[in-house]
Amino acid sequence: MGFGYSQHKRAGGLAVLVLIAAVLLWASGYAAFQPAETVRVAIFKGAENLVLEGNGVLVVDEEGQPLDIDFPVKIRRDKGQLSINGFSRRKIIAAAPGVLKVNGKGYRGTIEVSIGEKGLLVVDELPLEDYLVGLINCEISSQWPIEAVKSQAVIARTYALFQKEARKGAPYHLESSVLDQVYEGCDIEDSRAVRGVRETAGEVLTNDGSIIQAFYHSSCGGRTEAAENVWGFPLQYMQGVDCKYCVNTPSIRWSQTLGLSRLETALRNAGNKVAGLRDIRIVRRNKSGRIVELSLDSDQGQVSVSGVNFRKAVGYSVIKSTNFELKVSGDEVIFSGAGYGHGVGLCQWGSKNRALEGFNYREILSYYYPGTKLVKHSELD
């Protein structure tokens, strides 16, 4: 019995989807990896247009129908759909035997483009181990001691798998920014990043048989922070530990001078009721020295803001940690602080310096995540 027209279309679309799946498995680029586990990473959110290019690219739409498109191609948002060289679709999935480029950056795996809440949503679905290789030089330097690189590979893998389970059914598992883990594709991969991932292949940190929330940060400033002081929920393996190993790092001490008007705008945009901001005072610190509460004095009276929300409102790269002092001078505020990041979990610069002193990655991880166990992901139920 022959195919009707619609059956031919479905068969053609299925064939292309099977081929894309084969490309995804084949295109890992590292024969030693077994890329059965994949992750979905949002690499662009809210763009109005983008350029997609590559060699031997296969493209299907949301129904699995192949599209005949010449590359490179410009994709833009148009009335709730994608406009692609005369085609109008809700979603496309692209794959290539090599690397696909999105706005000039190379990515492995498959690229899915759809309409998000504020523009184009671009998701890279790729083997987990390939994702980790691309991530290493975004989060640290692969030229650090290899035991520090291996530590980063394990915690990044652990974090990714925890998020994958937590966001099951969502359009993607991970952001490609500091909201999750920084990932900018495959252009900055190198052999040391490959080595760090390969020599820890499949290893994750667990507690009571479950993958942990493996938070980490750049530098803690002398002591890591308890998770409950940042996110409001306790984690027994992240209560905070002393860390002398990051005290001489480049970012351990920082300073910032900001105008009261700039601070007022940032705080108001974050939902705080301030107008005519005159003064900021530190009200309370926790036992690690980080700020728990600040008081804002403005024409509307006094309001309180947590240290965590203050840093979020002003900017994570501006106020580098909640471990700071401040002084109001005229219409400016002078901040001076220590550390970079939320302070929870592994201190990356501490990890580097511990590795320089001869600690291996297992010892580094057990120090920053006490009570955890390092196992192969495949061994978990």
C-alpha positions, 0 to 999 in steps of 0.5 A: 500500500502506497503513501498518500501525500500527507503520509509522504510529508510525515515520513519525510519529516520523521526521516529528517528528525532521525537524521538530526538525532544521529547528528546530535549523537555523532557530532560530540567531537570527542570519541571518548565521550558517550553522549547519551545525556543531553541538556537544553541551554537557552543561549539567546532570549528576547532577540528580535533577529539572528543569523544562523549559519553552518555547513550541511545544515538540516532544518525541520519545522515544528511539525517535523517537515524539512525546509529547503533553506540556503545558509547563512540565513537571517531569522526574525520575529514577525507577528508572533512567528519566525520569518525565515527567507520567505517561510513563516513558522512557529519553530525550527530545529537545525542540526549539522555534522559540525558546528552551527553558528548563531550570531557568529558564535559556534555551538555543538548539537542542535539549535532550536529557534522559537518565539519566546515571551520577549522575542526569539528564544534560541535553545542549544540541545547538546551532549552534557559532556560537550556542554561542560567542555565549552563551559570551563573557560567561561567559568574559570581558566583551563590553564589553572591547575588540572585538579581545579579544572576537574573540580569545576567539571564535576560541580558544573555537571552536578549543577546541570543535572540538578537543574535538568531534573528541576526544570523537567518539561520546561523549554530549557534546563539552563540559562547560559548566563550567571543566572545558571552557568556561563556558556558561550558555545564551543569556540573557546574549547581547548585540550585542557578543558577536554581533559578535565571533563574526560578525567571526571566523566559522569561524576557528580556530587550526591547527598543521601543518594541524590544529586546536590544543588552544587552552588559555586562562586568566584571568591568568598573573601575568607569564608563561604556562606550558608545557603540559607543566608542567601536563598532562605533554605538550609542545605546540610552540605553547605553551611559555610567553611573557612577558606584562607585560599582565596585571600590573595586573589585579584577580586578579594578586595573591591571598591565602588563609588555610586551616586545616590540618584543611580542607587535610587533608580536601581532600587526603585526599579527593583520594587523598593519604595524610595524617592529622594534617597538620602542615606543608606545604613547597614542594620545587620550582618550574619556570623560570616560577616555578610550583610543581612539587612540595610536601611534606606532613608528617603523622602518616603521614609525608611524602608528595609532591603536585604543584602541579597536583594540590594546586590541584585538590584544594583547589579552583581558585577557592581556590588560584587558581594554582600560582604562590604562596608559603605560610607555616604559622602554628599550625594555619593556612596563609597562601597568597599568589600571583599569577595565576588559572588554569593559565597555559597559552595565552592570558592573557585579561586580557593579551589585554584590555590588549594590545587596549587598546594597539592590537593586533588579534586576529590579533596577540594570538593569534599572540603567545600561540600562536606558530607557529600559523596562523589559517584558516577551518575550512571550508578544513581537510580 
